[in-house]
Amino acid sequence: MFDTFFGLPLHPLVVHATVVAVPATAAALLLTALWPRFRRWAGWGPLALAVGTLGLVPLSTESGEKLEKRLGHSDLIRQHAEYADGLLPWAAGAVLVALGLWWWRQSERPEPGRFGPLPCWAPVILRVAAVVVAAGITVQVILIGHSGAEAAWNGVVSA
């Protein structure tokens, strides 16, 4: 499992989903935290996106470890793997922030007895956390992608 799909290495296939999901999650967190209209509209969408991203990260790293065993070790692959190991905490942070943002949205709804109002400091903390996590997860996936591209294309000469 996590090795090949119809004879192709699974890692590049799974990674493309992760590369799309991570920036989408970052954008959803930022929009939800900073734009009240989007927050009201988005509902549980940012939370679902963050949970999906969190699920893709272990699939990407596991398939990458299988591919690494097939390719052998190099400094470029080692660097790529080290960056990849740093993505899971950011993805978990995205889920926590998305959960807080969902709670914030629920507290803003006029349904009595559903959720009480947030403390006055909570929206500030959620906004700051959203910006930090969105930036962190985006930078981490850029570092991972760049190092992975270097590892894949090292030695390939273009005309």
N, C-alpha and C positions, 0 to 999 in steps of 0.2 A: 504494500500500500504506500501511497505518496511517492511512487517512483516513476512510473510511466503511464501514459494514456494512449492507447492504440499505437504503442511503440515510440511515442514522443516523450521526452522528459516532461513530467508534470509541472515542474517548477516554473518555467516561463509562462505556462498557461495560467496558473494560479496567481502568479505575481501581477499579471496584467489586471486582474480583478482587484487586487489589493491596491495597485497604483491608481486605480480609478476611485476606489472606496475611500482611501485616506484623505485626499483633498476634498472630496465631496463631504465627508464627515467634518473636516475642519471648517469648510464654508458654512455648513448647516449650523455648527456650534456658534460661529461668529454672528451669523444672521439672526439666530434665535436669541442670542444674548444682547445684541445691540439694536435690533429693530422690532419694536413691539408688535407691529402688524404681522410680520413674518412669524413671530412667536405664537400669536393667536391662530394663524393659518396652519402652521406646520404640525401642530398636535404632537403625536408620538413619533412622527417621522424621523427627527434627528436622533432620538433614542434608538429606534430600530436600525438606523444607518450605523450608529456607533457600535451597537451589538454585532451587527454583520461584519463590520471592520474588525472587531475584536476576534470574531470567529475565523476570519481569513488569515490573520497574522500567524497563528500556529500552523495552519495548512501551508503557508508560504515557507516558513522556517523548516518544517519537517521535510517538505519536498526538496528544499535547498540542501538540507543535510544529506538526503539520499543522492542528489546530483553530485554533491561534493565527493561522496565516496566513489562515485563512478569516474569522476574526472581526476581525482587526486588533489593533493594540497599544493597551494602556491600562496605567495604573500598577498596577491590580489584577492584571491578567494577568501583567505583568512580575514582580511580587512573587511570585505563584504559581509562575512558571517558575523563579525563583531558588531558592525553597524546594525545588522538585522536583529541581533539579540536585544538591542535597545528599543525596538519598536513596541514590544508587548506592553511595557509599563505606560507608554504614551497612549496606546489604544485602550488600556484599562482606565486611564485618567479621562479619556474622552467619554467613556461610558458613564463614569461618575458625574462628570460635568453635565452630560446630556440628561441624566437622571435628575440632577438638581434643576436644570432648566425646565424639564417637564413638570417638576413639582411647583416651580415658580408659575408656570402657565396655569396649572390647576388651581393655584391659590388666587389667581386673578379672575377666575370664572365666577359668575354671580350665583352659582348654585349653593344655597345655604347648607351648612353642615358637611360639605364635601372636603374642603381643606381650609384651614385658617389662613389668615394673612401671614406673609413672611415677615421676619424681623427686618427692620429698616436697613440693616447692614448686609443682609443676604444677597440682594440683587447686585450690590457692588462686588462682593466676593465672587459671585457667579460670573459676572462680566470679566473680571480680571482672570479668573480661572479659565474661562473660555478662550480668551486671547492667548494666554500662556500655553494651554494645551494645543490649540489650533496651530500656533507657531511651532511648538516643539514637535508635534507629529508630522508636520509638513517638512520641516528641516530634516528630521530623521529619515523620512522616506526619500527625500532628494539625495541625501548622503548614501543611502542604501542603493538607490537606482544608479547613481553615478559610479559607485564602486563596482556594482554588478556589471554595468556596461563596460567599464575598463577591463574587468576580468574576462568578459565574453569576447571582447574585440581586441584584446592585447595581441599584437603581432599580425593583425589583419591589415594589409596595405590596400588603400583605395587608389585608383588611378585618376 
